[in-house]
Amino acid sequence: MSRQRKTYSADFKQQAVRLVTERGQSIAQTARDLGVSNNMLSRWKQQLETQGDRAFPGHGHPHDEELAKLRRELEIARQERDILKKAVSIFSQAPR
């Protein structure tokens, strides 16, 4: 049986790091309070310090999600167009 890896949102990670940096709490205490490991919280802090707003991208960027959504919508529109073309050709035929 495999164990599921916990995932944390970018907002959660930023708030956790903010507790350490702005409130002056220790990493160990904050990690215990939040139920995460010390190493994980230290890594989040380092990522936020080095990468700033680009830290914690998750499973893709919002731009990628929007692009995938638009591609799905385009494919649906193409399918609807093809169906309408077939319907026009059927109804435009002379009756037998």
C-alpha positions in Angstrom: 0.0 0.0 0.0 1.4 3.3 -1.0 1.2 6.4 1.2 -0.4 9.6 -0.2 1.9 12.6 -0.2 0.3 15.6 1.5 0.1 18.7 -0.6 -0.1 22.2 0.7 -1.3 25.3 -1.2 1.0 28.1 -2.0 -1.0 30.3 0.3 -0.5 27.9 3.3 3.2 27.8 2.6 3.5 31.6 2.4 1.5 32.0 5.7 3.7 29.4 7.4 6.9 31.3 6.4 5.3 34.6 7.4 4.8 33.1 10.9 8.5 32.5 11.1 9.7 35.7 9.6 7.3 38.4 10.7 6.2 37.0 14.1 9.7 35.8 15.0 8.6 32.2 15.9 11.1 29.5 15.6 11.0 27.1 12.7 10.7 24.2 15.0 7.8 25.6 17.0 5.9 26.7 13.9 6.4 23.3 12.2 5.1 21.5 15.3 2.1 23.9 15.4 1.3 23.3 11.7 2.0 19.6 11.7 4.8 19.8 9.1 8.5 18.8 9.4 11.2 21.3 10.2 13.0 20.5 7.0 9.9 21.2 4.9 9.3 24.6 6.6 13.0 25.5 6.2 12.8 24.6 2.5 9.7 26.7 2.0 11.4 29.7 3.7 14.5 29.3 1.5 12.4 29.0 -1.7 10.4 32.1 -0.8 13.5 34.1 0.0 15.3 33.1 -3.3 12.4 33.0 -5.7 9.9 35.5 -4.3 6.6 35.5 -6.2 7.7 32.6 -8.4 8.0 30.2 -5.4 5.5 27.4 -5.0 4.2 27.1 -8.6 2.3 23.9 -7.9 1.2 21.6 -10.7 1.5 24.3 -13.3 0.8 27.9 -13.8 -2.6 29.5 -14.0 -1.7 30.4 -17.6 -1.3 26.7 -18.4 -4.7 25.9 -16.9 -6.3 28.7 -18.9 -4.6 27.5 -22.1 -5.9 23.9 -21.6 -9.4 25.2 -20.9 -9.4 27.3 -24.1 -8.1 24.3 -26.1 -11.0 22.2 -24.8 -13.5 24.9 -25.7 -12.0 25.2 -29.1 -12.3 21.4 -29.7 -16.0 21.5 -28.6 -16.6 24.4 -31.0 -15.0 22.5 -33.8 -17.1 19.5 -33.1 -20.3 21.6 -33.0 -19.3 23.2 -36.3 -18.8 19.9 -38.0 -22.2 18.6 -36.8 -23.9 21.7 -38.1 -22.1 21.3 -41.5 -23.4 17.8 -41.8 -26.9 18.9 -40.8 -26.9 21.6 -43.4 -25.9 19.2 -46.1 -28.6 16.7 -45.1 -31.4 19.3 -45.1 -30.2 21.0 -48.3 -30.6 17.8 -50.3 -33.6 17.6 -52.6 -36.4 15.4 -51.3 -36.7 12.0 -52.9 
